[in-house]
């Protein structure tokens, strides 16, 4: 019976094992099984000479390792691309992953956690996995535990408030298209772009066009070996896959960069 | 000497003591003093018959109580309004608070934490406090520790992903003006509005105008006694001060509400 099984998407934060919540740690420790995503099948970015997203592989696993004994840890292969859409290939990977989860439930596991970098409700694969599991076993309970996002960690580490007073905050993947990025940048708030990577040159060009290059803060490989946080380097054209670009609101008053 | 003193803005999450990060708990436990904001001087919302924001008072304190002994806890009075601007009155309150912090530093405190609900870089008073402290004691080191925001907790508790695939996410205070809310709502992403309160009727009207009322999720008094999470009630015109309105992106594919 799957009626009393719960699958919980646990946000494990940006990569620092100290940035998990107390609740996330408890759930990871109590779970019968903890699944972590691994990229089994990268859809190769053939159009770029940039580095492959190797650093992203095993990141959730590295983050939870001190909280979860190896015998309760299970790797789930996922297909990842940077186009953001729901491709047949990605959907097939979720379905395969869902079958692994369902087998564990059928074998008796009752509390199952899926560790996801950042927050399970912010650009996570967890929602897709959960729906695939539910399609196979509708009675499985699904829950999520929020986690600190890379955007928040970049703000903290760089001393750059994300939003103050009446400022809006827009978070978008570079895959959303340059027009959305340009519109948000022209507005009154802070703009954060994820997954710049292949699109870094066009994001840079837009920052330059709107006179915002000097304000921008870039986090490269946050939470990974080789992490770098600092201003945008105008001559840098190759970014790691996991990069976060933060362009703070124009601030006239007190507040702003600490 | 203040050169070796550190003031850390510690995000304590949306109100559940289990939603602090491991790092936040450690810093709160290690700090010489932990400051919590209290609203000493509310700028009264005379134009509305809605409830006063009493529930917000002491929220950070309630959240950290189990981690901080009373003899290390200090209350800092802040002035709060819902207009979001930097008024002379609010600036004076930060300066008063900064003087209290500076007195503690001058008396020998070296690690000082300021507990702030949510994240210290997301609509927090911490940035202003830190700048006021720096104005008086430029050598004081300032740092922040990120925390889970109310938006993330509402997403988790209601089973509503904030963003998937290529969707942008816009967070704004209702004080930012109806035009920004309407524009964001017309776009392809999720919109989250904080501090609806006095402006709830006009937000509702806009949701209705754009045919999004049925999609919206409202969190009332998240993390407080009397918390309620659910659909927007078209007939409800008085909201608690701490309310969060989540309007998910229109989703055609798999994903969406769990």
Contacts between the chains, C-beta under 8 A, distances in Angstrom:
chain1	res1	chain2	res2	distance
A	11	B	152	7.9
A	13	B	21	7.0
A	16	B	23	7.3
A	17	B	22	7.5
A	18	B	21	6.7
A	18	B	22	4.8
A	18	B	23	3.9
A	18	B	26	7.1
A	19	B	21	5.0
A	19	B	22	7.3
A	19	B	23	5.9
A	19	B	146	7.0
A	20	B	21	6.4
A	20	B	22	5.8
A	21	B	13	7.0
A	21	B	18	6.7
A	21	B	19	5.1
A	21	B	20	6.5
A	21	B	21	5.5
A	21	B	22	7.6
A	21	B	148	6.5
A	22	B	17	7.5
A	22	B	18	4.8
A	22	B	19	7.3
A	22	B	20	5.8
A	22	B	21	7.6
A	22	B	22	6.6
A	22	B	25	6.4
A	23	B	16	7.3
A	23	B	18	3.9
A	23	B	19	5.9
A	25	B	22	6.4
A	26	B	18	7.1
A	84	B	165	4.4
A	84	B	166	4.0
A	85	B	165	6.2
A	85	B	166	7.0
A	86	B	165	6.7
A	86	B	253	4.8
A	86	B	254	6.4
A	86	B	255	7.6
A	91	B	254	7.1
A	119	B	148	7.9
A	119	B	152	5.4
A	119	B	155	7.8
A	119	B	162	7.6
A	120	B	156	7.3
A	121	B	152	6.6
A	121	B	155	4.0
A	121	B	156	6.2
A	121	B	160	7.3
A	121	B	161	4.6
A	121	B	162	4.7
A	121	B	163	7.8
A	122	B	152	7.4
A	122	B	161	7.9
A	122	B	162	5.3
A	122	B	163	5.8
A	122	B	169	7.5
A	123	B	163	5.7
A	123	B	164	6.7
A	123	B	165	7.7
A	124	B	161	7.7
A	127	B	161	4.9
A	127	B	164	6.1
A	127	B	255	4.8
A	127	B	256	7.6
A	127	B	258	6.5
A	128	B	164	8.0
A	128	B	254	6.0
A	128	B	255	5.8
A	130	B	258	5.6
A	131	B	254	5.3
A	131	B	255	6.7
A	131	B	258	7.0
A	132	B	254	7.9
A	134	B	258	7.7
A	142	B	159	7.1
A	142	B	258	5.0
A	143	B	156	7.6
A	143	B	159	8.0
A	144	B	155	7.5
A	144	B	156	4.4
A	144	B	159	7.4
A	144	B	258	7.9
A	145	B	156	6.3
A	146	B	19	7.0
A	146	B	148	4.6
A	146	B	152	3.8
A	146	B	153	5.6
A	146	B	155	7.1
A	146	B	156	4.7
A	147	B	148	7.1
A	147	B	152	7.8
A	148	B	21	6.4
A	148	B	119	7.9
A	148	B	146	4.6
A	148	B	147	7.1
A	148	B	148	6.6
A	149	B	152	7.9
A	152	B	11	7.9
A	152	B	119	5.4
A	152	B	121	6.6
A	152	B	122	7.4
A	152	B	146	3.8
A	152	B	147	7.8
A	152	B	149	7.9
A	153	B	146	5.7
A	155	B	119	7.8
A	155	B	121	4.0
A	155	B	144	7.5
A	155	B	146	7.1
A	156	B	120	7.4
A	156	B	121	6.2
A	156	B	143	7.6
A	156	B	144	4.4
A	156	B	145	6.4
A	156	B	146	4.8
A	159	B	142	7.1
A	159	B	143	8.0
A	159	B	144	7.4
A	160	B	121	7.3
A	161	B	121	4.6
A	161	B	122	7.9
A	161	B	124	7.7
A	161	B	127	4.9
A	162	B	119	7.5
A	162	B	121	4.7
A	162	B	122	5.3
A	163	B	121	7.8
A	163	B	122	5.8
A	163	B	123	5.7
A	163	B	171	6.8
A	164	B	123	6.7
A	164	B	127	6.1
A	165	B	84	4.4
A	165	B	85	6.2
A	165	B	86	6.7
A	165	B	123	7.8
A	165	B	173	7.8
A	165	B	175	7.9
A	166	B	84	4.0
A	166	B	85	7.0
A	166	B	173	5.8
A	166	B	175	5.0
A	166	B	176	4.6
A	166	B	177	7.6
A	167	B	172	8.0
A	167	B	176	7.3
A	168	B	170	5.9
A	168	B	171	6.6
A	168	B	172	3.8
A	168	B	173	7.9
A	168	B	176	5.5
A	168	B	180	5.8
A	168	B	184	7.3
A	169	B	122	7.5
A	169	B	170	7.1
A	169	B	171	4.5
A	169	B	172	7.3
A	170	B	168	5.9
A	170	B	169	7.1
A	170	B	170	5.1
A	170	B	171	7.9
A	171	B	163	6.8
A	171	B	168	6.6
A	171	B	169	4.5
A	171	B	170	7.9
A	171	B	171	7.8
A	172	B	167	7.9
A	172	B	168	3.8
A	172	B	169	7.3
A	172	B	189	7.3
A	173	B	165	7.8
A	173	B	166	5.8
A	173	B	168	7.9
A	175	B	165	7.9
A	175	B	166	5.0
A	176	B	166	4.6
A	176	B	167	7.3
A	176	B	168	5.5
A	176	B	188	7.6
A	177	B	166	7.6
A	180	B	168	5.8
A	180	B	187	7.6
A	180	B	188	7.5
A	184	B	168	7.3
A	187	B	180	7.6
A	188	B	176	7.6
A	188	B	180	7.5
A	189	B	172	7.3
A	189	B	176	8.0
A	253	B	86	4.7
A	254	B	86	6.4
A	254	B	91	7.2
A	254	B	128	6.0
A	254	B	131	5.3
A	254	B	132	7.9
A	255	B	86	7.6
A	255	B	127	4.9
A	255	B	128	5.9
A	255	B	131	6.8
A	256	B	127	7.6
A	258	B	127	6.5
A	258	B	130	5.6
A	258	B	131	7.1
A	258	B	134	7.7
A	258	B	142	5.0
A	258	B	144	7.9
